[in-house]
């Protein structure tokens, strides 16, 4: 996997053999972020921290270091029980997941 640019409007190139897996990953993470909005409202920082910890690990693995960066900030917000920062980082995560473009990497 090769990242072209940190701008979500730019494409992230994904190896053809895992392209569908990455598509499913993005859809699943968007749904999780949507459900975590309720966790923020309920101040369920444990659920937020668990999600953030998991996603910061897999973000880079799937070729999305920005997801990892946001996940790190979200995990800090959850540990600090900072509702405003958690809400901000979840919004940033959702926006990125919605806007990032993926394309199959062309073999040479």
TIMARBA-483181 format. One record per residue (C-alpha): residue number from 0; residue in three letters; x, y, z. Coordinates in pm, 1 decimal. Example, Ala and Ser with C-alpha at 12.3 -4.5 7.8 and 13.67 -1.06 7.14 Angstrom:
# residues 2
+-----+-----+----------+----------+----------+
!   n ! res !       c1 !       c2 !       c3 !
+-----+-----+----------+----------+----------+
!   0 ! ALA !   1230.0 !   -450.0 !    780.0 !
!   1 ! SER !   1367.0 !   -106.0 !    714.0 !
+-----+-----+----------+----------+----------+
***
This chain:
# residues 108
+-----+-----+----------+----------+----------+
!   n ! res !       c1 !       c2 !       c3 !
+-----+-----+----------+----------+----------+
!   0 ! UNK !      0.0 !      0.0 !      0.0 !
!   1 ! UNK !    131.3 !    339.4 !    -91.9 !
!   2 ! UNK !     -1.8 !    665.2 !     38.4 !
!   3 ! UNK !     -2.2 !    947.8 !   -213.5 !
!   4 ! UNK !    -93.6 !   1242.9 !      7.9 !
!   5 ! UNK !   -242.2 !   1314.9 !    349.4 !
!   6 ! UNK !   -525.7 !   1511.7 !    188.4 !
!   7 ! UNK !   -839.8 !   1293.5 !    191.5 !
!   8 ! UNK !   -929.6 !   1419.3 !   -155.3 !
!   9 ! UNK !   -616.3 !   1243.7 !   -277.4 !
!  10 ! UNK !   -626.5 !    873.9 !   -346.2 !
!  11 ! UNK !   -463.6 !    608.4 !   -134.3 !
!  12 ! UNK !   -341.1 !    326.6 !   -353.6 !
!  13 ! UNK !   -429.0 !    -20.5 !   -226.0 !
!  14 ! UNK !   -296.6 !   -355.3 !   -344.4 !
!  15 ! UNK !   -559.6 !   -526.6 !   -559.7 !
!  16 ! UNK !   -564.7 !   -841.9 !   -345.1 !
!  17 ! UNK !   -683.9 !   -651.7 !    -36.3 !
!  18 ! UNK !   -887.2 !   -376.7 !   -203.5 !
!  19 ! UNK !  -1227.7 !   -522.0 !   -109.6 !
!  20 ! UNK !  -1110.2 !   -579.8 !    246.6 !
!  21 ! UNK !  -1008.3 !   -213.2 !    273.5 !
!  22 ! UNK !  -1344.7 !   -102.5 !    131.7 !
!  23 ! UNK !  -1521.0 !   -305.4 !    402.2 !
!  24 ! UNK !  -1284.5 !   -164.4 !    664.8 !
!  25 ! UNK !  -1378.9 !    193.6 !    572.7 !
!  26 ! UNK !  -1753.1 !    118.1 !    579.9 !
!  27 ! UNK !  -1726.6 !    -61.8 !    914.0 !
!  28 ! UNK !  -1524.6 !    214.5 !   1075.8 !
!  29 ! UNK !  -1772.3 !    481.1 !    959.6 !
!  30 ! UNK !  -2051.9 !    283.2 !   1125.8 !
!  31 ! UNK !  -1848.7 !    248.6 !   1445.0 !
!  32 ! UNK !  -1780.9 !    622.1 !   1455.5 !
!  33 ! UNK !  -2153.2 !    689.0 !   1410.0 !
!  34 ! UNK !  -2235.1 !    464.0 !   1704.6 !
!  35 ! UNK !  -1963.8 !    621.8 !   1917.5 !
!  36 ! UNK !  -2137.6 !    957.6 !   1894.9 !
!  37 ! UNK !  -2383.0 !    811.4 !   2146.0 !
!  38 ! UNK !  -2090.9 !    700.1 !   2362.7 !
!  39 ! UNK !  -1961.7 !   1057.9 !   2369.4 !
!  40 ! UNK !  -2303.1 !   1189.5 !   2467.0 !
!  41 ! UNK !  -2321.2 !    927.0 !   2744.5 !
!  42 ! UNK !  -1960.1 !    997.6 !   2847.4 !
!  43 ! UNK !  -1870.8 !    631.2 !   2788.8 !
!  44 ! UNK !  -1500.5 !    702.4 !   2767.6 !
!  45 ! UNK !  -1410.7 !    334.8 !   2807.3 !
!  46 ! UNK !  -1584.3 !    248.0 !   2478.2 !
!  47 ! UNK !  -1423.8 !    544.9 !   2306.4 !
!  48 ! UNK !  -1078.9 !    454.6 !   2435.5 !
!  49 ! UNK !  -1117.0 !     93.0 !   2323.2 !
!  50 ! UNK !  -1219.0 !    200.5 !   1970.3 !
!  51 ! UNK !   -937.3 !    456.9 !   1953.5 !
!  52 ! UNK !   -678.4 !    204.9 !   2068.0 !
!  53 ! UNK !   -788.9 !    -49.8 !   1807.3 !
!  54 ! UNK !   -813.9 !    192.2 !   1517.0 !
!  55 ! UNK !   -479.6 !    357.2 !   1578.7 !
!  56 ! UNK !   -321.2 !     15.2 !   1535.6 !
!  57 ! UNK !   -500.8 !    -85.1 !   1218.3 !
!  58 ! UNK !   -502.6 !    254.4 !   1047.4 !
!  59 ! UNK !   -140.2 !    236.0 !    941.5 !
!  60 ! UNK !   -167.4 !   -134.4 !    863.1 !
!  61 ! UNK !   -437.8 !    -59.1 !    605.2 !
!  62 ! UNK !   -245.9 !    236.9 !    461.0 !
!  63 ! UNK !   -417.3 !    521.6 !    646.4 !
!  64 ! UNK !   -168.5 !    689.7 !    881.9 !
!  65 ! UNK !   -411.2 !    980.0 !    927.5 !
!  66 ! UNK !   -656.5 !    734.7 !   1085.7 !
!  67 ! UNK !   -378.9 !    631.0 !   1324.1 !
!  68 ! UNK !   -301.3 !    994.7 !   1409.8 !
!  69 ! UNK !   -665.9 !   1077.0 !   1480.1 !
!  70 ! UNK !   -697.4 !    753.8 !   1678.6 !
!  71 ! UNK !   -405.4 !    857.9 !   1898.9 !
!  72 ! UNK !   -563.3 !   1196.2 !   1971.3 !
!  73 ! UNK !   -900.2 !   1030.9 !   2036.5 !
!  74 ! UNK !   -742.9 !    786.4 !   2279.4 !
!  75 ! UNK !   -584.5 !   1073.7 !   2473.1 !
!  76 ! UNK !   -918.9 !   1256.1 !   2484.6 !
!  77 ! UNK !  -1088.8 !    942.7 !   2618.9 !
!  78 ! UNK !   -820.6 !    884.1 !   2882.4 !
!  79 ! UNK !   -855.4 !   1246.2 !   2991.4 !
!  80 ! UNK !  -1235.4 !   1212.5 !   2983.6 !
!  81 ! UNK !  -1246.6 !   1520.8 !   2763.2 !
!  82 ! UNK !  -1587.2 !   1511.7 !   2595.9 !
!  83 ! UNK !  -1523.5 !   1811.5 !   2367.5 !
!  84 ! UNK !  -1194.5 !   1675.5 !   2232.1 !
!  85 ! UNK !  -1345.3 !   1328.6 !   2188.9 !
!  86 ! UNK !  -1633.4 !   1478.6 !   1993.3 !
!  87 ! UNK !  -1391.6 !   1681.7 !   1777.6 !
!  88 ! UNK !  -1169.7 !   1382.0 !   1701.4 !
!  89 ! UNK !  -1466.0 !   1156.8 !   1620.4 !
!  90 ! UNK !  -1590.3 !   1422.7 !   1378.2 !
!  91 ! UNK !  -1244.6 !   1442.0 !   1218.8 !
!  92 ! UNK !  -1232.2 !   1062.6 !   1189.4 !
!  93 ! UNK !  -1575.8 !   1045.5 !   1029.4 !
!  94 ! UNK !  -1493.9 !   1322.5 !    783.3 !
!  95 ! UNK !  -1170.7 !   1153.3 !    680.6 !
!  96 ! UNK !  -1334.9 !    812.6 !    641.7 !
!  97 ! UNK !  -1607.3 !    966.8 !    425.3 !
!  98 ! UNK !  -1374.4 !   1169.8 !    206.2 !
!  99 ! UNK !  -1072.1 !    947.1 !    156.8 !
! 100 ! UNK !  -1052.7 !    793.6 !   -189.7 !
! 101 ! UNK !   -902.7 !    453.8 !   -251.0 !
! 102 ! UNK !   -790.6 !    304.7 !   -577.2 !
! 103 ! UNK !   -632.4 !    -19.5 !   -679.7 !
! 104 ! UNK !   -258.3 !     -0.7 !   -710.8 !
! 105 ! UNK !   -151.2 !    -62.9 !  -1068.2 !
! 106 ! UNK !    118.2 !   -328.1 !  -1098.1 !
! 107 ! UNK !    418.0 !   -237.9 !  -1307.6 !
+-----+-----+----------+----------+----------+
***
